[in-house]
Amino acid sequence: MASGSGSGSLMWFRKGLRIHDNPALERAAQSTKFLYPVFIIDPHYMEPDPNAFSPGSKRAGLNRIRFLLQSLADLDLNLRKLGSRLLVLKGEPSQVLFRCLKEWDVKKLCFEYDTDPYYQALDTKVKDYASIVGIEVFSPVSHTLFNPADVIQKNGGRPPLSYQSFVKLAGQPSWASSPLSVTISSLPPVGDVGGCEISEVPTIKELGYGDIEQDEFSPFRGGESEALKRLKESINNKEWVAAFEKPKGDPSAFLKPATTTLSPYLKFGCLSSRYFYQCLQDVYRNVKRHTSPPVSLVGQLLWRDFFYTVAFGTPNFDRMTGNRICKQIPWNDNDELLVAWRDARTGYPWIDAIMIQLYKWGWMHHLARHSVACFLTRGDLFVHWEKGRDVFERLLIDSDWAINNGNWLWLSCSSFFYQYNRIYSPISFGKKYDPNGDYIKHFLPILKDMPKEYIYEPWTAPLSVQTKAKCIIGKDYPKPVVPHDSASKESRRKMAEAYSLNQKLNGKVSEEDLKKLRRKLEEDSEDTKQEVKTKRMRQKLIC
Ligand code: FAD
């Protein structure tokens, strides 16, 4: 055991990588001689996986790993300013934590409450251990505006399934009546770390990634300092905040995105959503008029809390099977189409440019996410939403279990939103915002010389135009993987059949039922093809 420690407390950072509005950190620092601020690197999450489809670990793309390391380095710097430092350890988190608790004779363990299933399981294990060995645990809710469990309780034990009912139930956050604590003047010193192996925050190279060549780096730099700087920039523009209406934003704006771009910082808790909310309320108090939920900026934070609440209260929220709020739909298992989408080779420049932005930046505008998620699922390709979710989960910097799954359920018309006839066109939707195709030209430079008349449908350009633009369709850039008009019509038909089956069986659709429906849809489609053929032949004969 480390000498001289005695009554230590341990602050376990996971998300919540910040000093401001961090109730777990504040409590950890109270009445203690020594404070051990710890972050545990889980090799499973951080170390390179050569078999993954993109650079990164088994679970996360490189952009997110880099962002996390930058956030840790910034946290360490900010802790040092307060007389402390970040202790970085490596290994399976619960094993490493138990060893530290023992070695440092910790009496108080503090960490932010986390609703993700991964942390729910881990935290139960940790709390059980702490209770056996007599360590006090403090695990406050500070990642969201509300405690999801409270909202669920208010609703009789079930999560509210519409945004409106959520907003009504949630009301005003209880903490919002007085200003949040956002500064700490100093922290207790770190005690002797004994035999525990502590390292500095590793670099990406030290994790084994080597020099990765990239022609465009993600514009997001991780850390609380950057988060607060970006927040200030947004908040200072009071007119913009007051007039913010999410659906009016331009998804193709990339030089100056139409939204705050704060999601990566909220994901890792470099920025407190509660502090963000408080700043927005301060702006609203000082302007004559401002927009309201669901379209306002506060409305966006409420969307976040809405998905957290439903996700927390819904078993199997992240899958179709066994998920009571998810429609059972006979998605196809077409890996070729999935890979074309994932690798930005659908032949639809609007879709492919968004997927390239996902690779390069790890972030896209909400409506851009709508476009590609709809295209993959109920719009054109009819691929399972879970497969698209996995790609987003890996590549987004803001990748968030509750929000990502919630939005995939929404976009695939599996839950929350049911108007499957409303399909985003991969051609005209983007054109509305960006008729010149500047967004496409930036992310898909192969099309940079394509005239704007053809930029959204390059396969319609005459060969002479393609030659002049140095981009032959089918050779330099793919032809469309499916024709949008007929593919989307076919998707609507499948959705209609699936919805009617779900209704008939009152949601209790079995694997077998889905198999049968899949077979029927295939046969119908064969029949249609045959009918068209016969019709054409008849017409030929008449001619
Ligand atoms: P702003 O418009 O400035 O909003 C401020 C904050 O509000 C965001 O940072 C975010 O925390 C929250 N927010 C905004 N829109 C939503 C929404 N629809 N649902 C929940 N919270 C919202 N967002 C994630 O943070 N992580 C994800 O993994 C994620 N996956 C998505 C997957 C799909 C298929 C879709 C359609 C959307 C997804 N979103 C996700 C939601 C949304 O697109 C992003 O939160 C938003 O684009 C982030 O940009 P911003 O910070 O500039 O947002």
Boltz pocket constraint, residues with backbone or C-beta under 6 A from the ligand:
constraints:
  - pocket:
      binder: B
      contacts: [[A, 246], [A, 259], [A, 260], [A, 261], [A, 262], [A, 263], [A, 264], [A, 266], [A, 267], [A, 297], [A, 300], [A, 301], [A, 303], [A, 304], [A, 305], [A, 307], [A, 364], [A, 365], [A, 366], [A, 367], [A, 369], [A, 370], [A, 373], [A, 392], [A, 396], [A, 398], [A, 399], [A, 400], [A, 401], [A, 403], [A, 404], [A, 405], [A, 407], [A, 408], [A, 411]]
      max_distance: 6.0
